[in-house]
């Protein structure tokens, strides 16, 4: 967790300096991204809220994304990560939206992705999405790696 908080401290400094805000939608990281951002003192200056969107019901209820909007989009994809990041940004009227969706392990997901597969996205003026494959079935290790990668993606986008 200390590594995640170290990244979050850099993010917090940039957001506070710019008077900007963030909202987070995460899935397989289970709240680790949000926890890291909230661990930084003064988080209320930039952190507006988050959702753990782990199930179809959570997607519908928390993100207001109905099933028909998912036609042709599968979870654990860059397209879906981009949709989550954009939607959480809209729902909180934040400057930035950050999302993560994947398969932590020890097995893959029902879409055919192996354990260690994650997609994450940052929505700001534009949306950037990436895919990470760790090649590992270590659930906790993947959760940590996915969260660190998502935070570093946000930091990179903030740097410009």
Backbone as JSON Lines, residues from 0, in Angstrom:
{"i":0,"aa":"X","n":[0.83,-1.2,0.0],"ca":[0.0,0.0,0.0],"c":[0.87,1.26,0.0]}
{"i":1,"aa":"X","n":[2.04,1.18,0.62],"ca":[2.91,2.36,0.69],"c":[3.33,2.83,-0.7]}
{"i":2,"aa":"X","n":[3.57,1.88,-1.62],"ca":[3.93,2.26,-3.0],"c":[2.76,3.0,-3.67]}
{"i":3,"aa":"X","n":[1.55,2.52,-3.43],"ca":[0.37,3.16,-4.02],"c":[0.18,4.57,-3.47]}
{"i":4,"aa":"X","n":[0.38,4.73,-2.18],"ca":[0.22,6.05,-1.56],"c":[1.29,7.01,-2.06]}
{"i":5,"aa":"X","n":[2.49,6.52,-2.3],"ca":[3.56,7.38,-2.82],"c":[3.17,7.95,-4.2]}
{"i":6,"aa":"X","n":[2.55,7.14,-5.03],"ca":[2.08,7.62,-6.33],"c":[0.92,8.6,-6.12]}
{"i":7,"aa":"X","n":[0.02,8.24,-5.22],"ca":[-1.15,9.09,-4.94],"c":[-0.73,10.45,-4.41]}
{"i":8,"aa":"X","n":[0.34,10.52,-3.65],"ca":[0.83,11.81,-3.13],"c":[1.24,12.73,-4.28]}
{"i":9,"aa":"X","n":[1.86,12.17,-5.3],"ca":[2.25,12.96,-6.47],"c":[1.02,13.45,-7.22]}
{"i":10,"aa":"X","n":[0.04,12.57,-7.35],"ca":[-1.22,12.94,-8.01],"c":[-1.92,14.04,-7.23]}
{"i":11,"aa":"X","n":[-2.0,13.87,-5.92],"ca":[-2.66,14.85,-5.06],"c":[-2.02,16.23,-5.21]}
{"i":12,"aa":"X","n":[-0.71,16.27,-5.22],"ca":[0.0,17.55,-5.34],"c":[-0.39,18.26,-6.63]}
{"i":13,"aa":"X","n":[-0.45,17.51,-7.73],"ca":[-0.8,18.11,-9.02],"c":[-2.26,18.58,-9.03]}
{"i":14,"aa":"X","n":[-3.16,17.74,-8.53],"ca":[-4.58,18.11,-8.52],"c":[-4.84,19.32,-7.62]}
{"i":15,"aa":"X","n":[-4.23,19.34,-6.45],"ca":[-4.42,20.47,-5.53],"c":[-3.84,21.75,-6.13]}
{"i":16,"aa":"X","n":[-2.67,21.65,-6.72],"ca":[-2.04,22.82,-7.35],"c":[-2.93,23.41,-8.45]}
{"i":17,"aa":"X","n":[-3.59,22.55,-9.19],"ca":[-4.44,22.98,-10.31],"c":[-5.88,23.23,-9.9]}
{"i":18,"aa":"X","n":[-6.21,22.91,-8.66],"ca":[-7.59,23.01,-8.18],"c":[-8.52,22.14,-9.03]}
{"i":19,"aa":"X","n":[-8.07,20.89,-9.28],"ca":[-8.83,19.95,-10.07],"c":[-9.28,18.77,-9.21]}
{"i":20,"aa":"X","n":[-10.26,18.03,-9.74],"ca":[-10.87,16.93,-9.0],"c":[-10.82,15.62,-9.78]}
{"i":21,"aa":"X","n":[-11.0,14.52,-9.03],"ca":[-10.98,13.18,-9.61],"c":[-12.13,12.36,-9.04]}
{"i":22,"aa":"X","n":[-12.66,11.45,-9.87],"ca":[-13.61,10.43,-9.44],"c":[-13.12,9.11,-10.03]}
{"i":23,"aa":"X","n":[-13.37,8.01,-9.33],"ca":[-12.81,6.72,-9.7],"c":[-13.9,5.66,-9.82]}
{"i":24,"aa":"X","n":[-13.81,4.84,-10.88],"ca":[-14.65,3.65,-11.04],"c":[-13.7,2.48,-11.2]}
{"i":25,"aa":"X","n":[-13.7,1.6,-10.22],"ca":[-12.78,0.46,-10.29],"c":[-13.52,-0.84,-10.1]}
{"i":26,"aa":"X","n":[-12.93,-1.89,-10.61],"ca":[-13.57,-3.2,-10.54],"c":[-12.67,-4.17,-9.79]}
{"i":27,"aa":"X","n":[-11.72,-4.77,-10.48],"ca":[-10.93,-5.84,-9.87],"c":[-9.92,-5.35,-8.83]}
{"i":28,"aa":"X","n":[-9.7,-4.05,-8.76],"ca":[-8.84,-3.52,-7.69],"c":[-9.61,-3.34,-6.39]}
{"i":29,"aa":"X","n":[-10.92,-3.46,-6.43],"ca":[-11.74,-3.52,-5.24],"c":[-11.66,-2.34,-4.3]}
{"i":30,"aa":"X","n":[-11.26,-1.18,-4.78],"ca":[-11.19,0.0,-3.94],"c":[-9.77,0.43,-3.59]}
{"i":31,"aa":"X","n":[-8.76,-0.32,-4.03],"ca":[-7.38,0.04,-3.72],"c":[-6.97,1.39,-4.3]}
{"i":32,"aa":"X","n":[-7.44,1.69,-5.51],"ca":[-7.1,2.97,-6.13],"c":[-7.67,4.1,-5.28]}
{"i":33,"aa":"X","n":[-8.93,3.97,-4.92],"ca":[-9.57,5.0,-4.09],"c":[-8.9,5.1,-2.74]}
{"i":34,"aa":"X","n":[-8.59,3.96,-2.13],"ca":[-7.94,3.96,-0.82],"c":[-6.61,4.69,-0.86]}
{"i":35,"aa":"X","n":[-5.84,4.49,-1.91],"ca":[-4.55,5.17,-2.03],"c":[-4.75,6.68,-2.14]}
{"i":36,"aa":"X","n":[-5.69,7.1,-2.96],"ca":[-5.95,8.53,-3.12],"c":[-6.48,9.15,-1.83]}
{"i":37,"aa":"X","n":[-7.28,8.39,-1.1],"ca":[-7.85,8.9,0.15],"c":[-6.86,8.86,1.32]}
{"i":38,"aa":"X","n":[-5.79,8.09,1.19],"ca":[-4.79,8.0,2.25],"c":[-3.94,9.27,2.36]}
{"i":39,"aa":"X","n":[-3.99,10.1,1.34],"ca":[-3.21,11.35,1.34],"c":[-3.99,12.41,2.13]}
{"i":40,"aa":"X","n":[-3.37,12.99,3.15],"ca":[-4.06,14.06,3.89],"c":[-4.49,15.19,2.95]}
{"i":41,"aa":"X","n":[-5.69,15.68,3.16],"ca":[-6.23,16.74,2.31],"c":[-6.96,16.23,1.09]}
{"i":42,"aa":"X","n":[-7.27,14.94,1.06],"ca":[-7.92,14.33,-0.1],"c":[-9.25,14.98,-0.45]}
{"i":43,"aa":"X","n":[-9.9,15.58,0.53],"ca":[-11.2,16.21,0.24],"c":[-11.07,17.38,-0.72]}
{"i":44,"aa":"X","n":[-9.87,17.88,-0.94],"ca":[-9.66,18.97,-1.89],"c":[-9.75,18.51,-3.34]}
{"i":45,"aa":"X","n":[-9.57,17.2,-3.58],"ca":[-9.54,16.72,-4.96],"c":[-10.35,15.46,-5.21]}
{"i":46,"aa":"X","n":[-10.63,14.67,-4.21],"ca":[-11.32,13.4,-4.4],"c":[-12.82,13.58,-4.19]}
{"i":47,"aa":"X","n":[-13.61,13.37,-5.25],"ca":[-15.05,13.58,-5.16],"c":[-15.82,12.32,-4.81]}
{"i":48,"aa":"X","n":[-15.33,11.16,-5.23],"ca":[-16.03,9.93,-4.93],"c":[-15.59,8.8,-5.84]}
{"i":49,"aa":"X","n":[-16.14,7.62,-5.55],"ca":[-15.77,6.45,-6.34],"c":[-16.85,5.39,-6.27]}
{"i":50,"aa":"X","n":[-16.68,4.38,-7.11],"ca":[-17.58,3.23,-7.12],"c":[-16.77,1.99,-7.43]}
{"i":51,"aa":"X","n":[-17.05,0.9,-6.72],"ca":[-16.49,-0.39,-7.08],"c":[-17.55,-1.06,-7.96]}
{"i":52,"aa":"X","n":[-17.26,-1.12,-9.24],"ca":[-18.2,-1.61,-10.24],"c":[-17.79,-3.04,-10.6]}
{"i":53,"aa":"X","n":[-18.12,-3.97,-9.71],"ca":[-17.64,-5.34,-9.81],"c":[-18.62,-6.27,-10.52]}
{"i":54,"aa":"X","n":[-19.87,-5.87,-10.6],"ca":[-20.9,-6.74,-11.19],"c":[-21.75,-5.97,-12.19]}
{"i":55,"aa":"X","n":[-22.54,-6.72,-12.94],"ca":[-23.47,-6.12,-13.88],"c":[-24.46,-5.21,-13.14]}
{"i":56,"aa":"X","n":[-24.95,-5.67,-11.99],"ca":[-25.87,-4.85,-11.2],"c":[-25.2,-3.55,-10.76]}
{"i":57,"aa":"X","n":[-23.95,-3.63,-10.34],"ca":[-23.23,-2.42,-9.93],"c":[-23.09,-1.46,-11.11]}
{"i":58,"aa":"X","n":[-22.83,-2.01,-12.29],"ca":[-22.73,-1.16,-13.49],"c":[-24.04,-0.44,-13.75]}
{"i":59,"aa":"X","n":[-25.13,-1.17,-13.63],"ca":[-26.45,-0.56,-13.87],"c":[-26.8,0.47,-12.81]}
{"i":60,"aa":"X","n":[-26.65,0.09,-11.54],"ca":[-27.1,0.93,-10.43],"c":[-26.16,2.1,-10.16]}
{"i":61,"aa":"X","n":[-24.87,1.83,-10.06],"ca":[-23.91,2.88,-9.68],"c":[-23.5,3.78,-10.84]}
{"i":62,"aa":"X","n":[-23.4,3.18,-12.02],"ca":[-22.92,3.95,-13.17],"c":[-24.02,4.36,-14.13]}
{"i":63,"aa":"X","n":[-25.23,3.84,-13.93],"ca":[-26.37,4.11,-14.8],"c":[-26.04,3.76,-16.26]}
{"i":64,"aa":"X","n":[-25.41,2.59,-16.43],"ca":[-25.12,2.08,-17.77],"c":[-26.02,0.86,-17.96]}
{"i":65,"aa":"X","n":[-27.09,0.99,-18.75],"ca":[-28.01,-0.13,-18.95],"c":[-27.4,-1.2,-19.86]}
{"i":66,"aa":"X","n":[-28.0,-2.38,-19.83],"ca":[-27.52,-3.49,-20.64],"c":[-27.46,-3.15,-22.13]}
{"i":67,"aa":"X","n":[-28.47,-2.42,-22.63],"ca":[-28.48,-2.11,-24.06],"c":[-27.32,-1.21,-24.47]}
{"i":68,"aa":"X","n":[-26.77,-0.43,-23.55],"ca":[-25.6,0.41,-23.85],"c":[-24.32,-0.42,-23.95]}
{"i":69,"aa":"X","n":[-24.38,-1.67,-23.5],"ca":[-23.21,-2.55,-23.52],"c":[-23.16,-3.44,-24.76]}
{"i":70,"aa":"X","n":[-24.13,-3.3,-25.66],"ca":[-24.13,-4.13,-26.87],"c":[-22.84,-3.87,-27.66]}
{"i":71,"aa":"X","n":[-22.12,-4.95,-27.93],"ca":[-20.87,-4.85,-28.66],"c":[-19.67,-4.46,-27.81]}
{"i":72,"aa":"X","n":[-19.89,-4.25,-26.51],"ca":[-18.8,-3.89,-25.59],"c":[-18.69,-5.0,-24.56]}
{"i":73,"aa":"X","n":[-17.49,-5.47,-24.32],"ca":[-17.33,-6.47,-23.27],"c":[-16.54,-5.86,-22.11]}
{"i":74,"aa":"X","n":[-16.84,-6.36,-20.94],"ca":[-16.1,-5.92,-19.76],"c":[-14.64,-6.31,-19.91]}
{"i":75,"aa":"X","n":[-13.78,-5.71,-19.13],"ca":[-12.34,-5.99,-19.18],"c":[-11.75,-5.66,-20.55]}
{"i":76,"aa":"X","n":[-12.26,-4.59,-21.16],"ca":[-11.74,-4.11,-22.44],"c":[-11.41,-2.62,-22.32]}
{"i":77,"aa":"X","n":[-10.58,-2.13,-23.22],"ca":[-10.24,-0.71,-23.21],"c":[-11.47,0.15,-23.48]}
{"i":78,"aa":"X","n":[-12.36,-0.33,-24.33],"ca":[-13.58,0.43,-24.63],"c":[-14.43,0.58,-23.37]}
{"i":79,"aa":"X","n":[-14.59,-0.51,-22.63],"ca":[-15.37,-0.46,-21.39],"c":[-14.67,0.4,-20.34]}
{"i":80,"aa":"X","n":[-13.35,0.28,-20.23],"ca":[-12.61,1.12,-19.27],"c":[-12.8,2.59,-19.61]}
{"i":81,"aa":"X","n":[-12.76,2.92,-20.89],"ca":[-12.99,4.31,-21.31],"c":[-14.39,4.78,-20.97]}
{"i":82,"aa":"X","n":[-15.38,3.9,-21.17],"ca":[-16.76,4.23,-20.83],"c":[-16.9,4.49,-19.33]}
{"i":83,"aa":"X","n":[-16.31,3.62,-18.51],"ca":[-16.37,3.81,-17.06],"c":[-15.72,5.12,-16.63]}
{"i":84,"aa":"X","n":[-14.54,5.4,-17.17],"ca":[-13.82,6.63,-16.8],"c":[-14.62,7.87,-17.19]}
{"i":85,"aa":"X","n":[-15.18,7.85,-18.38],"ca":[-15.99,8.99,-18.83],"c":[-17.26,9.14,-18.01]}
{"i":86,"aa":"X","n":[-17.91,8.02,-17.72],"ca":[-19.18,8.06,-16.99],"c":[-18.97,8.52,-15.55]}
{"i":87,"aa":"X","n":[-17.92,8.03,-14.87],"ca":[-17.71,8.46,-13.48],"c":[-17.35,9.95,-13.45]}
{"i":88,"aa":"X","n":[-16.62,10.4,-14.45],"ca":[-16.29,11.83,-14.55],"c":[-17.56,12.66,-14.71]}
{"i":89,"aa":"X","n":[-18.45,12.21,-15.58],"ca":[-19.72,12.91,-15.8],"c":[-20.59,12.92,-14.55]}
{"i":90,"aa":"X","n":[-20.71,11.74,-13.92],"ca":[-21.61,11.61,-12.77],"c":[-21.17,12.48,-11.6]}
{"i":91,"aa":"X","n":[-19.86,12.7,-11.44],"ca":[-19.36,13.53,-10.35],"c":[-18.99,14.95,-10.8]}
{"i":92,"aa":"X","n":[-19.12,15.23,-12.09],"ca":[-18.71,16.53,-12.65],"c":[-17.27,16.86,-12.23]}
{"i":93,"aa":"X","n":[-16.42,15.87,-12.33],"ca":[-15.01,16.05,-11.96],"c":[-14.18,16.4,-13.19]}
{"i":94,"aa":"X","n":[-13.0,16.91,-12.95],"ca":[-12.08,17.22,-14.05],"c":[-11.54,15.94,-14.69]}
{"i":95,"aa":"X","n":[-11.35,14.91,-13.85],"ca":[-10.74,13.66,-14.3],"c":[-11.58,12.47,-13.85]}
{"i":96,"aa":"X","n":[-11.6,11.44,-14.68],"ca":[-12.2,10.15,-14.32],"c":[-11.14,9.08,-14.52]}
{"i":97,"aa":"X","n":[-11.04,8.16,-13.58],"ca":[-10.07,7.07,-13.66],"c":[-10.82,5.76,-13.48]}
{"i":98,"aa":"X","n":[-10.52,4.77,-14.31],"ca":[-11.21,3.48,-14.19],"c":[-10.23,2.33,-14.35]}
{"i":99,"aa":"X","n":[-10.68,1.16,-13.86],"ca":[-9.93,-0.09,-14.0],"c":[-10.94,-1.22,-14.06]}
{"i":100,"aa":"X","n":[-10.67,-2.21,-14.92],"ca":[-11.52,-3.39,-15.03],"c":[-10.66,-4.55,-15.49]}
{"i":101,"aa":"X","n":[-10.78,-5.71,-14.85],"ca":[-9.92,-6.8,-15.25],"c":[-10.22,-8.11,-14.58]}
{"i":102,"aa":"X","n":[-9.25,-9.03,-14.66],"ca":[-9.33,-10.37,-14.08],"c":[-8.12,-10.57,-13.18]}
{"i":103,"aa":"X","n":[-8.35,-10.55,-11.88],"ca":[-7.22,-10.63,-10.95],"c":[-6.69,-12.05,-10.75]}
{"i":104,"aa":"X","n":[-7.55,-13.03,-10.85],"ca":[-7.09,-14.4,-10.66],"c":[-7.72,-15.01,-9.43]}
{"i":105,"aa":"X","n":[-7.47,-16.22,-9.14],"ca":[-6.43,-17.06,-9.74],"c":[-6.79,-17.63,-11.11]}
{"i":106,"aa":"X","n":[-8.05,-17.46,-11.54],"ca":[-8.42,-17.91,-12.89],"c":[-8.8,-16.69,-13.71]}
{"i":107,"aa":"X","n":[-8.99,-16.89,-14.99],"ca":[-9.41,-15.81,-15.87],"c":[-10.89,-15.5,-15.7]}
{"i":108,"aa":"X","n":[-11.38,-14.59,-16.54],"ca":[-12.8,-14.23,-16.46],"c":[-13.61,-14.97,-17.52]}
{"i":109,"aa":"X","n":[-14.91,-14.78,-17.49],"ca":[-15.79,-15.5,-18.41],"c":[-15.71,-14.99,-19.85]}
{"i":110,"aa":"X","n":[-14.95,-13.92,-20.07],"ca":[-14.81,-13.37,-21.43],"c":[-13.58,-13.93,-22.13]}
{"i":111,"aa":"X","n":[-12.85,-14.82,-21.45],"ca":[-11.68,-15.44,-22.07],"c":[-10.36,-14.77,-21.73]}
{"i":112,"aa":"X","n":[-10.39,-13.76,-20.87],"ca":[-9.14,-13.11,-20.46],"c":[-8.47,-13.93,-19.38]}
{"i":113,"aa":"X","n":[-7.17,-14.07,-19.47],"ca":[-6.41,-14.8,-18.45],"c":[-6.28,-13.96,-17.19]}
{"i":114,"aa":"X","n":[-6.03,-14.63,-16.08],"ca":[-5.72,-13.91,-14.84],"c":[-4.54,-12.98,-15.13]}
{"i":115,"aa":"X","n":[-4.59,-11.8,-14.56],"ca":[-3.53,-10.82,-14.79],"c":[-3.84,-9.84,-15.91]}
{"i":116,"aa":"X","n":[-5.04,-9.91,-16.46],"ca":[-5.47,-9.0,-17.54],"c":[-6.25,-7.84,-16.93]}
{"i":117,"aa":"X","n":[-5.86,-6.62,-17.29],"ca":[-6.59,-5.45,-16.81],"c":[-6.56,-4.36,-17.87]}
{"i":118,"aa":"X","n":[-7.66,-3.62,-17.94],"ca":[-7.73,-2.44,-18.78],"c":[-8.04,-1.26,-17.86]}
{"i":119,"aa":"X","n":[-7.41,-0.13,-18.12],"ca":[-7.64,1.06,-17.33],"c":[-7.7,2.26,-18.24]}
{"i":120,"aa":"X","n":[-8.37,3.3,-17.78],"ca":[-8.53,4.49,-18.6],"c":[-8.57,5.74,-17.73]}
{"i":121,"aa":"X","n":[-8.13,6.83,-18.34],"ca":[-8.22,8.16,-17.74],"c":[-9.02,9.02,-18.7]}
{"i":122,"aa":"X","n":[-10.06,9.66,-18.17],"ca":[-10.87,10.58,-18.97],"c":[-10.63,11.99,-18.45]}
{"i":123,"aa":"X","n":[-10.23,12.86,-19.36],"ca":[-10.06,14.27,-19.07],"c":[-10.61,15.01,-20.27]}
{"i":124,"aa":"X","n":[-9.81,15.86,-20.87],"ca":[-10.22,16.48,-22.13],"c":[-10.38,15.39,-23.19]}
{"i":125,"aa":"X","n":[-9.47,14.42,-23.16],"ca":[-9.54,13.24,-24.02],"c":[-9.49,12.02,-23.12]}
{"i":126,"aa":"X","n":[-9.73,10.85,-23.7],"ca":[-9.67,9.61,-22.92],"c":[-8.53,8.75,-23.43]}
{"i":127,"aa":"X","n":[-7.72,8.27,-22.5],"ca":[-6.62,7.37,-22.8],"c":[-6.87,6.04,-22.1]}
{"i":128,"aa":"X","n":[-6.73,4.94,-22.82],"ca":[-6.94,3.62,-22.24],"c":[-5.76,2.71,-22.59]}
{"i":129,"aa":"X","n":[-5.42,1.83,-21.66],"ca":[-4.34,0.87,-21.87],"c":[-4.76,-0.51,-21.37]}
{"i":130,"aa":"X","n":[-4.05,-1.53,-21.84],"ca":[-4.24,-2.9,-21.37],"c":[-2.94,-3.37,-20.73]}
{"i":131,"aa":"X","n":[-3.07,-4.07,-19.62],"ca":[-1.94,-4.65,-18.9],"c":[-2.14,-6.15,-18.81]}
{"i":132,"aa":"X","n":[-1.1,-6.91,-19.07],"ca":[-1.1,-8.36,-18.9],"c":[0.08,-8.7,-18.0]}
{"i":133,"aa":"X","n":[-0.2,-9.14,-16.77],"ca":[0.9,-9.47,-15.85],"c":[1.41,-10.88,-16.06]}
{"i":134,"aa":"X","n":[0.57,-11.77,-16.61],"ca":[0.97,-13.17,-16.76],"c":[0.97,-13.93,-15.44]}
{"i":135,"aa":"X","n":[0.37,-13.34,-14.42],"ca":[0.37,-13.93,-13.08],"c":[-1.05,-14.28,-12.65]}
{"i":136,"aa":"X","n":[-1.17,-15.35,-11.85],"ca":[-2.45,-15.73,-11.28],"c":[-2.56,-15.3,-9.82]}
{"i":137,"aa":"X","n":[-1.6,-14.52,-9.33],"ca":[-1.58,-14.06,-7.95],"c":[-2.6,-12.94,-7.77]}
{"i":138,"aa":"X","n":[-3.74,-13.26,-7.18],"ca":[-4.85,-12.31,-7.05],"c":[-4.43,-11.02,-6.35]}
{"i":139,"aa":"X","n":[-3.85,-11.12,-5.17],"ca":[-3.46,-9.92,-4.42],"c":[-2.36,-9.14,-5.15]}
{"i":140,"aa":"X","n":[-1.41,-9.85,-5.7],"ca":[-0.35,-9.19,-6.45],"c":[-0.9,-8.45,-7.66]}
{"i":141,"aa":"X","n":[-1.85,-9.07,-8.36],"ca":[-2.46,-8.42,-9.52],"c":[-3.27,-7.2,-9.1]}
{"i":142,"aa":"X","n":[-4.0,-7.31,-8.0],"ca":[-4.77,-6.15,-7.53],"c":[-3.84,-4.97,-7.29]}
{"i":143,"aa":"X","n":[-2.73,-5.22,-6.65],"ca":[-1.77,-4.16,-6.35],"c":[-1.14,-3.61,-7.64]}
{"i":144,"aa":"X","n":[-0.75,-4.5,-8.54],"ca":[-0.14,-4.07,-9.81],"c":[-1.12,-3.28,-10.65]}
{"i":145,"aa":"X","n":[-2.37,-3.74,-10.72],"ca":[-3.4,-3.02,-11.49],"c":[-3.59,-1.62,-10.91]}
{"i":146,"aa":"X","n":[-3.68,-1.51,-9.59],"ca":[-3.89,-0.2,-8.95],"c":[-2.7,0.72,-9.21]}
{"i":147,"aa":"X","n":[-1.49,0.21,-9.07],"ca":[-0.29,1.02,-9.31],"c":[-0.23,1.49,-10.76]}
{"i":148,"aa":"X","n":[-0.58,0.6,-11.68],"ca":[-0.54,0.96,-13.11],"c":[-1.59,2.03,-13.42]}
{"i":149,"aa":"X","n":[-2.79,1.89,-12.85],"ca":[-3.83,2.89,-13.08],"c":[-3.42,4.24,-12.5]}
{"i":150,"aa":"X","n":[-2.87,4.25,-11.3],"ca":[-2.42,5.51,-10.69],"c":[-1.3,6.13,-11.51]}
{"i":151,"aa":"X","n":[-0.37,5.32,-11.98],"ca":[0.71,5.85,-12.81],"c":[0.21,6.37,-14.15]}
{"i":152,"aa":"X","n":[-0.82,5.74,-14.71],"ca":[-1.43,6.26,-15.94],"c":[-2.02,7.64,-15.69]}
{"i":153,"aa":"X","n":[-2.73,7.8,-14.57],"ca":[-3.27,9.1,-14.23],"c":[-2.16,10.12,-14.04]}
{"i":154,"aa":"X","n":[-1.12,9.75,-13.33],"ca":[0.01,10.66,-13.11],"c":[0.63,11.09,-14.43]}
{"i":155,"aa":"X","n":[0.78,10.16,-15.35],"ca":[1.33,10.47,-16.69],"c":[0.42,11.46,-17.43]}
{"i":156,"aa":"X","n":[-0.88,11.24,-17.37],"ca":[-1.83,12.15,-18.04],"c":[-1.81,13.54,-17.39]}
{"i":157,"aa":"X","n":[-1.66,13.59,-16.09],"ca":[-1.57,14.88,-15.4],"c":[-0.29,15.63,-15.76]}
{"i":158,"aa":"X","n":[0.77,14.88,-16.03],"ca":[2.05,15.49,-16.4],"c":[2.0,16.05,-17.82]}
{"i":159,"aa":"X","n":[1.08,15.53,-18.59],"ca":[0.8,16.13,-19.82],"c":[1.14,15.85,-21.14]}
